[in-house]
Amino acid sequence: MPPRGNQASAAESAEPGSILRPGHNVWRVEQADRASLLVDAAAYFGALRQAMLAAERSIAIVGWDIDSRTKLVGPSGKADDGFPECFGEFLTALAKRRPSLKIYLLLWDYSVIYAMEREALPAIPLRWTTPSNIDLCLDDDVPLGASQHQKIAVIDGRLAFSGGLDITIRRWDTCEHDPDNAQRLDPADKPYRPFHDAQLMVDGAAAGALCDLVTDRWENAACENIDLSPGRNDPWPAEVEPDVTSVRVGIARTIAPSSGGPDCREVERLFLDMARQAERWIYIENQFLTCTGFAHEVAKRMQEKPELELLLVAPMTHDTWLEHQTMLAGRIRFMGILREAGVVSRTRLVYPWVKGEGDETDVMVHSKVMIVDDRFLRVGSANLANRSMGTDTECDLVIEAADQEDRAAVAGALATLLGEHCGASREEMAALIDTKASLFAAMDACASERRGLRPVEDDEVPYRKELAAIETVADPGRPITAGEHLADIVASPQDRKGLSALAKAAILVLAIVGIGLLWKYTPLSDYADPDMLRETFTGIAASPFAGLIVLAAYVVGGFIAFPLTALIVVTAGTFGLWPGLLYAGVGSMSSALATYGAGRGLGRKALRNIVGPRMNRIGKGIGKSGVPAIAATRLVPIAPFTLVNLVAGALRIPVLDYALGTMLGLAPGIVVLSVMGDRVFALLANPSLLDLALVIVAFLCWIGLAFGLQRLITKWRQSD
């Protein structure tokens, strides 16, 4: 549904000379009575903690990651207000102290590739073991390959924070970035390197607009309304002086298209429009630099303005293998565009470093800041990466200076950030920038033995087709839709023509089968012996209680949310296509009915307390009762098998409709998966071209069935 407040308000009316245009490069433009830049997590966590302690009615936090173990403390690294330091315990104590306070946490239902970096089962410490006035929603209302990347907190509908900081571990640090700071530890008491980020705090109508954004985000993710109407008290932290008052704030978003709806690329347009306004300098802090469209626009502006300087503050390098192969390669291309345009001599790509009592270390730059002259200050969640332009859900705030006070605030923010990196105070850096009239000269004038900015030295990364395919998935400029994701995986940015999507899908299937054969006929097979696996399952098949064992496995698997597809494949591989097909069908229905009964016994209210707001979305997806509706839900799953069963029971869908619809909806998938499972086990035991062909055909049928049914059911639901 469209966000609230789309109608232009008085504050949104175009002003002479303003580049902020609602509906184009911003969603809304609203007045902030006060605004303050919070640099680094210690400043943000401290201010947020004070604001939450002052909350009367509501607290709403939206994040890419939220970790209950995070120490929500200020620059001292300690809490002196009588409440626990860790976020989850702090929320619990606050909720118990104020039962009427409603606390909403919206967390991206993250991809499995981040599982090792994040808190396992966040619902346990953030909803199941907390008071009832704390509610957690896992947000999966994003297209395939996208993430919910906004980092917003709203207090009593009157104060809002937005920027690059999540309330999660390995973020807390002070502006000193002291390598020897004993407070910078993760939950395992392991030190992590200095970390730099920024958040913008606003109140007034600007906070109200962010409140609307959060309300809509919750409604989309949870299918329920929440009340974030303003409270009476002022939650602005007393210890934070505003940097500017009575200033216009623009809100830019990225919202990827879903269900055929339009996309929203305000973030991208605002980046381009800001670059076109630069006269003296562009200062950027960003974790990633892969957006070549922005690089071309900046290069063009620098060619037009011979005095224009570009200062890019980024991480020294990227740590993980995936980032190194994708984002680092994109950064090299980004700089190559500036080099080819002949403006690299007025460009510096640098990273911050600090030195303590021992060795020096680089500072992790996670902030997303852009400052243009003394006219624009932008702080947000969006990286200068392709996925932030059109795939991930983002939110950036921008202050456009309208008078001398505003310009002083923008210039002050630049002096604060650059001064931090160079070891100078805000006043010292402001004087240097004013005197030198050059960011580079001001930076060079700050000679410090303890900290500074050094050139990033990226090696050239030669183009390799397989890495380009990975890059297409890791940093897509648009969501990977179901009908095209196989083509996107095997296609490179330089080669969008040539083989058809079907041919590329066949290549991918052959690659998967090839890996399976390598597993059997190379040393990889030492890690798992398919013959031994087959022998184990054959032992089960020979048991006189085989049927009961299978039935029990499916029912137990349903209650522990074990993947149904895996059970079907293993069943067919164990017993053969027949009676494996019969066992899989009976087992699947038994599991569905058992978990349906559990949901019916729990009831809607109890299940809502366990599952959380996600139950509403599943219930909406199930829709009205009736055999066709239930069958459609099974053909195109809207949630994990077990969860759909529990919700259907809690909603008291008629059991006959449920059983018939489930049977009809599961049947095509059971048949295809059983054929594939039977032939895969046969292929591993005794490879043959016929079995290989059958596996490929079954795999393609499974994919084709999923994609075809998805389109068919979507059209049916839209016409209903």
Buried (B, 14 or more C-beta within 10 A) or exposed (E): EEBEBEEEBEBBEEEEEEBBBBEBBBBBBBBBBBBBBBBBBBBBBBBBBBBBBBBBBBBBBBBBBBBBBBBBBBBEBEBEEEBBBBBBBBBBBBBEEBEEBBBBBBBBBBEEEEEEEBBEEBBBBBBEEBBEBBBBBBBEBBBBBBBBBBBBBBBBBBBBBBBBBBBBBBBBBBBBBBBEBEBBBBBEEEEBBBBBBBBBBBBBBBBBBBBBBBBBBBBBBBBBEBEBEBBEEBBBBEEBEBBBEBBBBBBBBBBBBBEEEEBBBBBBBBBBBBBEBBEBBBBBBBBBBBBBBBBBBBBBBBEEBEEBBBBBBBBBBBEEEBBEBBBBBBBBBBBBBBEEBEBBEBBBBBBBBBBBEEEBBBBBBBBBBBBBBBBBBBBBBBBBBBBBBBBBBBBBBBBBBBEEEBBBBBBBBBBBBBBBBBBBEBEBBBBBBEEBEBBBEBBBBBEEEBBBBEEBEBEEBEEEEEBBBBBBBBBBBBBBBBEBBBBBBBBBBEEEEEBEBEEBBBEBBEEEBEEBEEBBEEEEBEEEEBEEBBEEBEEBBEEEEBBEEBBEBBBEBBBEEBEBBEBBBBBBBBBBBEBBBBBBBBBBBBBBBBBBBBBBEBEBEEBBBBBBBBBBBBBEBBBEBBBBBBBBBBBBBBBEBBBBBBBBBBBEBBBEBBBBBBBBBBBBBBBBBBBBBBBBBBBBBEBEEEBBEBBBBBBBBBBEBBBEBBEEBBEEBEEE
